[in-house]
Amino acid sequence: MSRTRGTRPTRPTRPTRARGSRPAALGTVLAAALLAAALAPTTSAAADTRPSRATALENAAHALADGAAGLGPTSAQDTHVRDVLVDPDGTQHVRYDRTYRHLPVLGGDFVVHLDRTGAYEGADRATARTPSVPSTTPAVAAPRAADLATADLRAAHRGTPLSTVKARPELVVDALHGAARLAWRTHAVGLDSLGNPVARTVLTDARSGKEIDAWDALETAAGDGRSLYSGTVPLQTTRSGSSYQLKDASRGNTYTGDAENKTDLCILGICLSRAPATLFTDTDNHWGTGTAADRSSAAVDAQYGTDETWDYYKEVHGRTGIAGDGKGSYNRVHYGNKYNNAFWDDSCFCMTYGDGDGTTFGPLVALDVAGHEMSHGVTSTTAGLAYSGESGGLNEATSDIFGTLVEWHAANSSDGGDYLIGEKVVRSGFGEPALRYMDRPSRDGASADCWSSSVGNLDVHYSSGVANHFAYLLAEGSGAKTLNGVSYASPTCDDSTVKGIGRDKLGAIWYRALTVYMTSSTNYARARTATLSAAADLYGSGSAEYAAVGAAWHAVAVG
C-alpha cells in the first residue's frame, strides 16, 4: 500500500507492497528432500498395497476410452474427475462430472466402478440421457436471469426485508428435469434483518425464461462472519467432518489462514521459509466477533475482501480469478508483530495482512485494501507494469482504481463506496483520515495532482496521483459534490470543467486498456493512448465517452 523509496516527507511510514520472490535453489531443495527422507519413518512389511489414486484414475480413464457404458468423452462432451475412492480390498470408484461444449451438465455426473485389478465392473449415472442441446446461446440474458432469481429469493422470504442481495447466473445444460435444455443456474444471496445469510439457487430455462426449479442453498456450507470493518457478512465455507473450513470452493478454493505472527525469511529473492497459513476452522459456521480479540475476525475481513474482489472481476469484467484461470489465491492474516503492511506476493499467489501497531494503523484487512492488493496480481498477469517511474505510478493507480471499484461494487452499508484509500485502517497516529485521496491526490501532502516531467521521479504511491485524479474526473467530473455522504472537491490542472461518465464506464475503459493495450513500460502519455483506444473499442471514436477520456487526461496535464 505504501512507498519504500523516493522522497520521504515527515509523516508515518506507510505499508509497502512486497515483490515476488524466486524459488529456492535446486541444491537447497535437494538437500531438504534428502534430509526429509533420512528422517522419514521406516515403512513396515505390512504397508498398504491398495491401488493409488493415480492408478485408479488411470484404470478409469482406460475404461472410458474403451467405451464403458458409452460414458467416454466426445467432440461435444468432456469429463472431469470430482472424487476418487479406493476401498480396503482395492475396489476403485472414480466419480466424474460432465460438460457439454464446456458448460456444466446437471445430471451428467457418474461413478465408474473397477475391481481390485482395475477391470471395469459397471457405472452409476445421475441420468441415463445423453445430454445434447441445439445451441448454447441463451435467448434470456444473464441480467434477466439474475432478476428472476432475486425475485424468487425475496418471495421465499416474504415478509422479511433483505439487504445486500446479489445474484450470480451461470449457463448450464440441465439434464435433471426431462429432456436436456440450456439453463441459467443462478445463486442468489442476501442478509435478513438480523444480518443472517439467506440463499436460493434458481434454475431458469435460458430459452423461455420459465423457472425450472429452485431450492434453498444453505444446507451445507454457507456461513457468516462478524468482521472488523464490514459488519456481518456472508461467507461460503467448506464443511469438513463436524467443523467448517474458511475455504470457498465456489471461488477457486480461496482460503484464509493464520500466519501466527510469523514472517517470511527471504534473502536476495530466495525464501528459506515462509510464515504459515494455518487454515481457520469453526464449529458452527458463524465466524468472528467483530473485535480484534478474536483472531478469526480479521480472517472474516480478508476472506470477504477476496470474495468481493473475485465477484467484481467476474461479474463486471468476465475475469474468473486473479490470473483469469479460475484458480483462487489465499490469504494470511496476523503476519508479523504489529506489522503496518498489507501486500500481494506473486511468488506465493497470496495476500498477506499485518495487524498494524494500533497507533498508526489497525489491522490492514479493509475491503478497499484487499481489492487494491489483489489487483496488483491482475496487473502482474496482464500488462505487467514495471514498478518504478511512471509505469510504477500507473501500477499503483490501477490498484487504487480497482480497489475503489471493488468497494463500490460490494455496496456494503458498513463500508460504503468512496474515493478514499485505506480510510478504515488509519488510526490517530497517522494524522490523516485516509492513505490517499483520488479527487485531489495532493491532499496527502506528497501525491501529484497533475503530470510534469518530474512525476516519474516520485515514489510510485505519489506519482500514482495523476492517474487517480484522472480516474476520479472521468467517473465523477470536476468541482464540489457529495457522494455516499463524503464530500469531494476535484480541481483541474487547466481550469476546465470535466463531466463524468460514471464508475462503470471508467472501470470498463481502464480494464480494457490494462489487458489489451498497456505493456510493462507504459508511461502516462501511452496510458492516454491506451485508454483512448479502449474507449474507441467500447463506445466508438466519435462517442461522448471517447471525448471524456481525452478531456480528463487534459485536465491532469497529460496530452
VEXNUBA-509533 format. One line per 5 residues: their letters; for each residue z, x, y of C-alpha. Coordinates in nm, 3 decimals. Layout:
N
A	Z,X,Y; ...
***
This chain:
559
MSRTR	0.000,0.000,0.000; 0.053,0.280,0.247; -0.057,0.622,0.359; 0.001,0.962,0.207; -0.191,1.162,0.464
GTRPT	-0.320,1.152,0.821; -0.131,1.135,1.148; 0.222,1.015,1.098; 0.386,0.815,1.378; 0.765,0.788,1.387
RPTRP	0.817,0.497,1.154; 0.947,0.441,0.799; 0.739,0.576,0.514; 0.520,0.311,0.357; 0.442,0.279,-0.013
TRARG	0.133,0.463,-0.133; -0.138,0.388,-0.385; -0.136,0.624,-0.682; -0.465,0.757,-0.804; -0.575,0.762,-1.167
SRPAA	-0.470,1.045,-1.395; -0.661,1.231,-1.664; -0.569,1.210,-2.032; -0.363,1.488,-2.182; -0.546,1.795,-2.305
LGTVL	-0.661,1.788,-2.669; -0.421,2.065,-2.764; -0.126,1.865,-2.632; -0.236,1.556,-2.821; -0.291,1.755,-3.142
AAALL	0.047,1.923,-3.116; 0.215,1.586,-3.064; 0.033,1.443,-3.366; 0.139,1.737,-3.587; 0.498,1.702,-3.471
AAALA	0.493,1.327,-3.541; 0.351,1.392,-3.888; 0.617,1.650,-3.960; 0.894,1.411,-3.861; 0.748,1.109,-4.041
PTTSA	0.946,0.985,-4.344; 0.806,1.070,-4.685; 0.630,0.775,-4.848; 0.756,0.668,-5.186; 0.554,0.629,-5.503
AADTR	0.607,0.256,-5.471; 0.407,0.240,-5.146; 0.231,-0.087,-5.062; -0.107,-0.088,-5.237; -0.233,-0.412,-5.085
PSRAT	-0.575,-0.401,-4.916; -0.551,-0.307,-4.550; -0.656,-0.532,-4.264; -0.969,-0.323,-4.220; -1.056,-0.364,-4.588
ALENA	-1.006,-0.741,-4.569; -1.232,-0.759,-4.263; -1.499,-0.556,-4.441; -1.479,-0.775,-4.751; -1.506,-1.094,-4.547
AHALA	-1.800,-0.955,-4.350; -1.983,-0.881,-4.676; -1.912,-1.233,-4.799; -2.056,-1.386,-4.482; -2.357,-1.156,-4.491
DGAAG	-2.421,-1.271,-4.849; -2.438,-1.631,-4.724; -2.096,-1.757,-4.832; -2.091,-2.135,-4.773; -2.357,-2.094,-4.506
LGPTS	-2.098,-1.960,-4.264; -2.267,-1.637,-4.156; -2.395,-1.563,-3.804; -2.740,-1.684,-3.694; -2.955,-1.621,-3.387
AQDTH	-2.771,-1.900,-3.205; -2.427,-1.871,-3.360; -2.177,-1.591,-3.388; -1.828,-1.547,-3.528; -1.517,-1.373,-3.401
VRDVL	-1.211,-1.281,-3.606; -0.896,-1.458,-3.497; -0.648,-1.357,-3.767; -0.614,-1.166,-4.095; -0.355,-1.230,-4.366
VDPDG	-0.313,-1.027,-4.686; -0.079,-1.179,-4.948; 0.163,-0.965,-5.150; -0.071,-0.992,-5.452; -0.367,-0.865,-5.248
TQHVR	-0.539,-1.200,-5.187; -0.706,-1.191,-4.846; -0.760,-1.462,-4.583; -0.968,-1.399,-4.273; -0.976,-1.663,-4.001
YDRTY	-1.277,-1.692,-3.770; -1.372,-1.873,-3.453; -1.735,-1.964,-3.392; -1.952,-1.956,-3.082; -2.282,-2.129,-3.016
RHLPV	-2.503,-1.945,-2.767; -2.186,-1.764,-2.653; -1.990,-2.088,-2.596; -1.670,-2.156,-2.795; -1.717,-2.421,-3.063
LGGDF	-1.430,-2.667,-3.102; -1.419,-2.737,-3.472; -1.620,-2.428,-3.553; -1.328,-2.230,-3.694; -1.294,-2.148,-4.063
VVHLD	-1.099,-1.930,-4.305; -1.263,-1.713,-4.569; -1.059,-1.657,-4.887; -1.105,-1.349,-5.106; -0.932,-1.239,-5.425
RTGAY	-0.748,-0.908,-5.457; -1.072,-0.726,-5.538; -1.242,-0.865,-5.228; -1.460,-1.117,-5.413; -1.533,-1.441,-5.228
EGADR	-1.329,-1.736,-5.354; -1.403,-2.009,-5.101; -1.355,-2.120,-4.744; -1.173,-2.381,-4.541; -1.354,-2.502,-4.231
ATART	-1.244,-2.729,-3.949; -1.558,-2.940,-3.975; -1.845,-2.945,-4.221; -2.102,-2.997,-3.947; -2.318,-2.708,-3.831
PSVPS	-2.297,-2.712,-3.451; -2.618,-2.740,-3.252; -2.691,-2.888,-2.910; -3.030,-2.926,-2.740; -2.918,-2.750,-2.421
TTPAV	-2.622,-2.552,-2.290; -2.693,-2.651,-1.928; -2.447,-2.919,-1.812; -2.555,-3.227,-1.619; -2.198,-3.266,-1.489
AAPRA	-2.094,-2.984,-1.253; -1.772,-2.789,-1.304; -1.601,-2.925,-0.986; -1.660,-3.281,-1.112; -1.502,-3.192,-1.447
ADLAT	-1.208,-3.039,-1.261; -1.163,-3.356,-1.055; -1.169,-3.574,-1.368; -0.907,-3.357,-1.536; -0.685,-3.359,-1.228
ADLRA	-0.705,-3.738,-1.218; -0.610,-3.752,-1.587; -0.310,-3.525,-1.527; -0.188,-3.742,-1.241; -0.243,-4.059,-1.446
AHRGT	-0.042,-3.913,-1.734; 0.247,-3.860,-1.490; 0.207,-4.177,-1.288; 0.499,-4.233,-1.054; 0.584,-3.863,-1.036
PLSTV	0.449,-3.670,-0.735; 0.278,-3.350,-0.846; 0.223,-3.034,-0.645; 0.025,-2.711,-0.687; -0.224,-2.895,-0.907
KARPE	-0.510,-2.680,-1.034; -0.784,-2.732,-1.290; -0.997,-2.474,-1.469; -1.310,-2.603,-1.655; -1.477,-2.410,-1.937
LVVDA	-1.802,-2.503,-2.114; -1.767,-2.551,-2.490; -1.952,-2.712,-2.778; -1.743,-2.996,-2.920; -1.786,-3.044,-3.294
LHGAA	-1.450,-3.211,-3.347; -1.541,-3.559,-3.225; -1.853,-3.656,-3.419; -2.193,-3.503,-3.359; -2.185,-3.174,-3.169
RLAWR	-2.221,-3.204,-2.791; -2.186,-2.991,-2.483; -1.849,-3.048,-2.314; -1.615,-2.926,-2.046; -1.270,-2.825,-2.169
THAVG	-1.053,-2.834,-1.859; -0.694,-2.718,-1.833; -0.514,-2.898,-1.550; -0.167,-2.781,-1.447; 0.084,-2.867,-1.177
LDSLG	0.452,-2.893,-1.091; 0.660,-3.208,-1.092; 0.914,-3.299,-0.823; 1.175,-3.071,-0.984; 0.939,-2.776,-0.997
NPVAR	0.885,-2.802,-1.372; 0.534,-2.743,-1.509; 0.311,-3.020,-1.639; -0.025,-2.966,-1.803; -0.312,-3.152,-1.969
TVLTD	-0.625,-3.039,-2.146; -0.914,-3.278,-2.089; -1.240,-3.275,-2.285; -1.533,-3.425,-2.091; -1.890,-3.486,-2.208
ARSGK	-2.094,-3.240,-1.999; -2.398,-3.470,-2.004; -2.245,-3.811,-1.924; -1.911,-3.725,-1.764; -1.722,-3.951,-2.007
EIDAW	-1.384,-3.839,-2.131; -1.390,-3.740,-2.498; -1.023,-3.658,-2.548; -0.714,-3.539,-2.360; -0.379,-3.404,-2.463
DALET	-0.062,-3.252,-2.324; -0.087,-2.873,-2.314; 0.276,-2.761,-2.308; 0.352,-2.775,-2.677; 0.382,-2.401,-2.736
AAGDG	0.390,-2.154,-2.451; 0.374,-2.293,-2.101; 0.688,-2.184,-1.924; 0.811,-2.150,-1.572; 0.988,-1.886,-1.371
RSLYS	1.206,-1.864,-1.065; 1.053,-1.586,-0.860; 1.189,-1.378,-0.573; 0.921,-1.481,-0.322; 0.707,-1.770,-0.452
GTVPL	0.961,-2.027,-0.569; 0.941,-2.178,-0.917; 0.600,-2.106,-1.065; 0.420,-2.198,-1.390; 0.371,-1.921,-1.646
QTTRS	0.157,-1.908,-1.957; 0.351,-1.714,-2.218; 0.326,-1.624,-2.587; 0.560,-1.761,-2.850; 0.694,-1.504,-3.095
GSSYQ	0.929,-1.642,-3.357; 1.217,-1.812,-3.182; 1.153,-1.648,-2.844; 0.878,-1.611,-2.585; 0.697,-1.307,-2.450
LKDAS	0.581,-1.268,-2.089; 0.222,-1.227,-2.209; -0.067,-1.457,-2.115; -0.333,-1.496,-2.383; -0.538,-1.721,-2.153
RGNTY	-0.581,-1.432,-1.909; -0.680,-1.146,-2.136; -0.327,-1.089,-2.273; -0.199,-0.972,-1.936; 0.170,-0.895,-1.971
TGDAE	0.469,-0.771,-1.773; 0.716,-0.508,-1.890; 1.031,-0.337,-1.766; 0.987,0.027,-1.658; 1.364,0.063,-1.699
NKTDL	1.389,0.254,-1.369; 1.198,0.546,-1.519; 0.895,0.722,-1.373; 0.575,0.887,-1.493; 0.571,1.263,-1.539
CILGI	0.226,1.377,-1.430; 0.127,1.732,-1.338; -0.216,1.817,-1.195; -0.353,1.484,-1.310; -0.219,1.516,-1.667
CLSRA	0.054,1.267,-1.757; 0.301,1.420,-2.001; 0.497,1.096,-2.020; 0.486,0.751,-1.868; 0.753,0.506,-1.772
PATLF	0.773,0.231,-2.034; 0.657,-0.126,-2.002; 0.906,-0.294,-2.234; 0.778,-0.649,-2.275; 1.004,-0.914,-2.122
TDTDN	1.120,-1.185,-2.363; 1.314,-1.508,-2.314; 1.465,-1.768,-2.547; 1.393,-2.092,-2.357; 1.072,-2.007,-2.165
HWGTG	1.246,-2.054,-1.830; 1.239,-1.711,-1.670; 1.443,-1.556,-1.392; 1.699,-1.691,-1.149; 1.518,-1.623,-0.822
TAADR	1.757,-1.336,-0.747; 1.725,-0.961,-0.793; 2.040,-0.964,-1.008; 1.825,-1.096,-1.293; 1.569,-0.828,-1.386
SSAAV	1.323,-1.090,-1.505; 1.295,-1.247,-1.157; 1.078,-0.959,-1.034; 0.880,-0.988,-1.358; 0.809,-1.352,-1.274
DAQYG	0.660,-1.248,-0.938; 0.450,-0.976,-1.098; 0.313,-1.200,-1.373; 0.247,-1.481,-1.127; 0.065,-1.243,-0.893
TDETW	-0.151,-1.125,-1.182; -0.224,-1.487,-1.279; -0.327,-1.585,-0.929; -0.542,-1.275,-0.882; -0.716,-1.338,-1.217
DYYKE	-0.775,-1.703,-1.121; -0.907,-1.617,-0.776; -1.170,-1.376,-0.904; -1.271,-1.602,-1.193; -1.275,-1.934,-1.008
VHGRT	-1.424,-1.807,-0.683; -1.648,-1.519,-0.788; -1.703,-1.580,-1.160; -1.539,-1.246,-1.245; -1.325,-1.258,-1.560
GIAGD	-1.062,-0.987,-1.533; -1.031,-0.690,-1.302; -1.311,-0.500,-1.477; -1.514,-0.817,-1.538; -1.482,-0.772,-1.914
GKGSY	-1.226,-1.043,-1.990; -0.951,-0.791,-2.061; -0.614,-0.819,-1.895; -0.418,-0.546,-1.723; -0.042,-0.511,-1.742
NRVHY	0.250,-0.481,-1.501; 0.551,-0.252,-1.485; 0.845,-0.364,-1.270; 1.168,-0.179,-1.184; 0.984,0.152,-1.160
GNKYN	1.195,0.446,-1.045; 1.512,0.431,-0.838; 1.486,0.236,-0.512; 1.117,0.316,-0.517; 0.938,0.200,-0.198
NAFWD	0.599,0.161,-0.360; 0.356,-0.057,-0.550; 0.035,0.087,-0.688; -0.264,0.030,-0.912; -0.347,0.314,-1.154
DSCFC	-0.697,0.324,-1.305; -0.588,0.558,-1.585; -0.349,0.304,-1.739; -0.529,-0.003,-1.602; -0.192,-0.125,-1.484
MTYGD	0.011,-0.236,-1.185; 0.343,-0.072,-1.104; 0.613,-0.210,-0.873; 0.921,-0.044,-0.729; 1.238,-0.230,-0.632
GDGTT	1.248,-0.094,-0.277; 1.551,0.065,-0.117; 1.685,-0.267,0.012; 1.680,-0.145,0.372; 1.314,-0.074,0.444
FGPLV	1.164,-0.276,0.158; 1.277,-0.521,-0.104; 1.110,-0.544,-0.448; 0.738,-0.496,-0.382; 0.621,-0.780,-0.607
ALDVA	0.492,-1.025,-0.343; 0.174,-1.221,-0.407; -0.048,-1.050,-0.149; 0.075,-0.708,-0.266; -0.030,-0.794,-0.622
GHEMS	-0.370,-0.917,-0.505; -0.413,-0.608,-0.286; -0.331,-0.356,-0.556; -0.530,-0.517,-0.835; -0.829,-0.540,-0.602
HGVTS	-0.825,-0.159,-0.598; -0.916,-0.196,-0.966; -1.207,-0.425,-0.877; -1.331,-0.172,-0.622; -1.294,0.109,-0.874
TTAGL	-1.514,-0.070,-1.129; -1.777,-0.175,-0.873; -1.855,0.019,-0.554; -1.605,0.296,-0.629; -1.544,0.356,-0.258
AYSGE	-1.414,0.711,-0.215; -1.054,0.711,-0.098; -1.100,0.916,0.218; -1.274,0.893,0.553; -1.445,0.568,0.647
SGGLN	-1.513,0.477,0.284; -1.139,0.508,0.220; -1.068,0.270,0.508; -1.317,0.025,0.357; -1.146,0.066,0.019
EATSD	-0.808,-0.026,0.169; -0.957,-0.307,0.375; -1.122,-0.452,0.065; -0.780,-0.479,-0.095; -0.626,-0.630,0.219
IFGTL	-0.911,-0.883,0.241; -0.895,-0.992,-0.121; -0.515,-0.977,-0.136; -0.513,-1.215,0.160; -0.773,-1.443,-0.001
VEWHA	-0.570,-1.450,-0.324; -0.269,-1.565,-0.123; -0.468,-1.841,0.048; -0.626,-1.948,-0.282; -0.285,-1.978,-0.452
ANSSD	-0.173,-2.235,-0.193; 0.192,-2.166,-0.274; 0.428,-2.354,-0.043; 0.691,-2.079,-0.067; 0.444,-1.805,0.030
GGDYL	0.165,-1.971,0.224; -0.162,-1.806,0.313; -0.168,-1.585,0.622; -0.333,-1.275,0.767; -0.018,-1.064,0.749
IGEKV	0.004,-0.793,0.482; 0.332,-0.750,0.293; 0.537,-0.979,0.514; 0.759,-1.082,0.221; 0.863,-0.732,0.117
VRSGF	0.962,-0.572,0.450; 1.328,-0.557,0.549; 1.502,-0.498,0.881; 1.487,-0.121,0.844; 1.108,-0.129,0.858
GEPAL	1.127,-0.256,1.216; 0.826,-0.490,1.197; 0.763,-0.830,1.038; 0.473,-0.706,0.822; 0.298,-0.393,0.700
RYMDR	-0.034,-0.474,0.869; -0.198,-0.747,1.079; -0.559,-0.845,1.028; -0.608,-1.037,1.354; -0.511,-0.740,1.571
PSRDG	-0.450,-0.437,1.350; -0.317,-0.221,1.635; -0.002,-0.436,1.639; 0.141,-0.194,1.381; 0.116,0.092,1.631
ASADC	-0.131,0.301,1.432; -0.426,0.100,1.298; -0.764,0.081,1.472; -0.895,-0.246,1.616; -1.238,-0.100,1.700
WSSSV	-1.466,0.159,1.548; -1.506,0.501,1.709; -1.639,0.833,1.583; -1.281,0.944,1.514; -1.184,0.650,1.292
GNLDV	-1.266,0.842,0.976; -1.001,1.100,1.066; -0.722,0.840,1.042; -0.522,0.770,0.729; -0.713,0.514,0.524
HYSSG	-0.444,0.249,0.580; -0.511,0.274,0.953; -0.889,0.320,0.953; -0.895,0.003,0.743; -0.807,-0.186,1.061
VANHF	-1.170,-0.201,1.174; -1.282,-0.390,0.859; -0.967,-0.604,0.855; -1.037,-0.705,1.215; -1.400,-0.780,1.125
AYLLA	-1.289,-0.993,0.830; -1.043,-1.196,1.038; -1.303,-1.257,1.309; -1.568,-1.357,1.055; -1.334,-1.605,0.887
EGSGA	-1.138,-1.747,1.181; -1.306,-1.635,1.504; -1.163,-1.475,1.815; -0.892,-1.596,2.052; -0.549,-1.751,2.007
KTLNG	-0.474,-2.001,1.731; -0.204,-2.107,1.487; -0.283,-2.121,1.115; -0.034,-2.234,0.850; 0.243,-2.202,1.107
VSYAS	0.157,-1.841,1.202; 0.030,-1.754,1.550; -0.265,-1.518,1.596; -0.442,-1.375,1.898; -0.751,-1.179,1.799
PTCDD	-0.938,-0.995,2.076; -1.287,-0.846,2.053; -1.392,-0.495,2.148; -1.689,-0.616,2.354; -1.512,-0.915,2.516
STVKG	-1.740,-1.150,2.322; -1.640,-1.481,2.168; -1.681,-1.498,1.791; -1.692,-1.823,1.596; -1.555,-1.800,1.242
IGRDK	-1.737,-1.926,0.933; -1.431,-1.972,0.709; -1.246,-1.778,0.441; -1.467,-1.890,0.153; -1.782,-1.750,0.312
LGAIW	-1.603,-1.430,0.414; -1.499,-1.381,0.050; -1.845,-1.457,-0.085; -2.016,-1.216,0.155; -1.767,-0.931,0.110
YRALT	-1.766,-0.966,-0.270; -2.145,-0.956,-0.294; -2.162,-0.662,-0.056; -1.898,-0.476,-0.260; -2.050,-0.545,-0.600
VYMTS	-2.422,-0.524,-0.514; -2.476,-0.302,-0.210; -2.180,-0.073,-0.139; -2.150,0.268,-0.302; -1.884,0.538,-0.314
STNYA	-1.994,0.683,0.019; -2.041,0.363,0.220; -1.922,0.403,0.579; -1.882,0.140,0.849; -2.246,0.146,0.955
RARTA	-2.360,0.099,0.597; -2.093,-0.167,0.539; -2.252,-0.362,0.822; -2.591,-0.333,0.649; -2.439,-0.427,0.312
TLSAA	-2.271,-0.741,0.442; -2.584,-0.847,0.632; -2.784,-0.806,0.311; -2.523,-1.011,0.125; -2.533,-1.284,0.389
ADLYG	-2.913,-1.292,0.371; -2.897,-1.325,-0.007; -2.644,-1.606,0.006; -2.744,-1.801,0.315; -3.076,-1.664,0.444
SGSAE	-3.158,-1.407,0.709; -3.205,-1.681,0.969; -2.877,-1.851,0.893; -2.573,-1.902,1.113; -2.373,-1.702,0.858
YAAVG	-2.606,-1.403,0.891; -2.575,-1.417,1.269; -2.196,-1.447,1.245; -2.175,-1.130,1.035; -2.369,-0.937,1.297
AAWHA	-2.159,-1.080,1.579; -1.829,-0.996,1.404; -1.936,-0.635,1.345; -2.049,-0.602,1.706; -1.711,-0.739,1.812
VAVG	-1.538,-0.444,1.641; -1.789,-0.191,1.787; -1.998,-0.145,1.471; -2.370,-0.190,1.540
***
